[in-house]
C-alpha cells in the first residue's frame, strides 16, 4: 500500500466513523438540570408577578409551564443553566423580543437578567452539610 492510498483509506475510515456520531450535544447533566428546575420553580413561585412574552401577560404558573416546554423543545442545545437562560428564557425565538418579569410593585426586569441573578445566588449560596 502506498502512502497516498493509506491516507485515502484512513480518511475514508475517519469519515465513516464520524458519520455515525451524533451531531448534537447530550442533554444537561443532573446537577445542571436541578439548577434549571430551581430557576423555573422560582419563577413559578413569584406571587403577584407577571411574565411578559411578546407583549402578552401571563401568570407565574403559565410562565413556568412555558419555560419547561421551551427547555424540553431545546433540550439538545441546553447543557447548563446558563444555556437555559440564554437559549430558552431570555427572548422569543420567533420575534426576538425579550421576555420580562413585572413584579407586584410594578418593577420590570428582563427575564434573562433576572434569572442570571438568581443563578448566581443559587451557585454561591452556602451548601447545607
C-alpha positions as CSV (number, residue, x, y, z in Angstrom):
1,X,0.0,0.0,0.0
2,X,1.4,3.3,-1.0
3,X,1.4,6.3,1.5
4,X,-1.2,8.0,-0.7
5,X,-3.5,5.0,-0.6
6,X,-3.0,4.7,3.1
7,X,-4.1,8.3,3.7
8,X,-7.2,7.9,1.5
9,X,-8.2,4.7,3.4
10,X,-7.5,6.4,6.7
11,X,-9.5,9.5,5.8
12,X,-12.4,7.3,4.5
13,X,-12.4,5.4,7.7
14,X,-12.5,8.6,9.8
15,X,-15.4,10.0,7.7
16,X,-17.3,6.7,8.1
17,X,-16.8,6.7,11.9
18,X,-17.7,10.4,12.2
19,X,-20.9,9.9,10.2
20,X,-22.1,7.5,13.0
21,X,-21.5,10.0,15.8
22,X,-24.4,12.2,17.0
23,X,-24.3,15.7,15.7
24,X,-26.0,17.2,18.8
25,X,-24.8,17.7,22.3
26,X,-26.1,15.4,25.1
27,X,-28.7,16.7,27.5
28,X,-27.7,18.6,30.6
29,X,-26.0,16.8,33.5
30,X,-28.2,16.1,36.6
31,X,-26.7,19.0,38.6
32,X,-27.4,21.5,35.8
33,X,-31.0,20.1,35.4
34,X,-31.5,20.6,39.1
35,X,-30.4,24.3,38.7
36,X,-32.7,24.8,35.7
37,X,-35.6,23.3,37.6
38,X,-34.8,25.5,40.6
39,X,-34.9,28.6,38.3
40,X,-38.2,27.6,36.8
41,X,-39.7,26.8,40.3
42,X,-38.5,30.2,41.4
43,X,-40.4,31.9,38.5
44,X,-43.4,29.8,39.4
45,X,-43.3,31.0,43.0
46,X,-43.3,34.7,42.2
47,X,-46.6,35.6,43.8
48,X,-48.3,38.5,42.0
49,X,-45.7,38.7,39.3
50,X,-46.5,38.8,35.6
51,X,-44.4,37.2,32.9
52,X,-44.5,39.3,29.7
53,X,-43.9,37.4,26.4
54,X,-44.4,39.1,23.0
55,X,-46.5,41.8,24.6
56,X,-48.9,39.4,26.4
57,X,-49.1,39.0,30.2
58,X,-49.0,35.5,31.8
59,X,-49.2,34.4,35.4
60,X,-46.3,32.7,37.1
61,X,-47.8,29.2,36.7
62,X,-48.3,29.6,33.0
63,X,-44.8,31.1,32.7
64,X,-43.2,28.1,34.4
65,X,-45.1,25.7,32.1
66,X,-44.0,27.7,29.1
67,X,-40.3,27.7,30.2
68,X,-40.4,24.0,30.9
69,X,-41.8,23.4,27.4
70,X,-39.2,25.6,25.8
71,X,-36.5,23.8,27.7
72,X,-37.8,20.4,26.5
73,X,-38.0,21.7,22.9
74,X,-34.4,22.9,23.1
75,X,-33.1,20.1,25.3
76,X,-30.3,19.0,23.0
77,X,-28.8,22.5,22.9
78,X,-29.0,23.2,26.6
79,X,-26.2,21.7,28.7
80,X,-26.1,24.2,31.6
81,X,-28.4,26.5,33.5
82,X,-26.7,29.4,31.7
83,X,-27.5,27.8,28.4
84,X,-31.1,27.5,29.5
85,X,-31.3,31.2,30.3
86,X,-29.6,32.2,27.1
87,X,-31.4,29.8,24.7
88,X,-34.8,29.4,26.3
89,X,-35.6,32.1,28.9
90,X,-34.3,35.4,27.6
91,X,-36.2,36.1,24.4
92,X,-38.8,34.8,21.9
93,X,-37.2,32.7,19.2
94,X,-39.9,33.8,16.9
95,X,-40.0,37.6,17.4
96,X,-36.7,38.2,19.2
97,X,-38.5,40.3,21.8
98,X,-37.0,40.0,25.3
99,X,-39.1,38.2,28.0
100,X,-39.8,40.4,31.0
101,X,-40.9,39.9,34.6
102,X,-43.2,42.6,36.1
103,X,-43.4,42.3,39.8
104,X,-46.3,43.2,42.0
105,X,-44.6,46.6,42.8
106,X,-44.5,47.4,39.0
107,X,-40.8,46.9,38.6
108,X,-40.0,45.4,35.2
109,X,-36.8,43.3,34.7
110,X,-35.7,41.4,31.6
111,X,-36.2,37.7,32.4
112,X,-32.7,36.8,31.3
113,X,-31.1,39.3,33.7
114,X,-33.4,38.2,36.5
115,X,-32.6,34.6,36.1
116,X,-28.9,35.2,35.7
117,X,-29.0,37.0,39.1
118,X,-31.0,34.1,40.6
119,X,-28.5,31.6,39.1
120,X,-25.6,33.4,40.7
121,X,-27.3,33.4,44.1
122,X,-28.1,29.7,43.7
123,X,-24.5,28.8,42.8
124,X,-23.0,31.0,45.6
125,X,-25.4,30.0,48.4
126,X,-23.8,28.1,51.2
127,X,-24.3,24.4,50.9
128,X,-26.1,22.6,53.7
129,X,-24.0,19.8,55.2
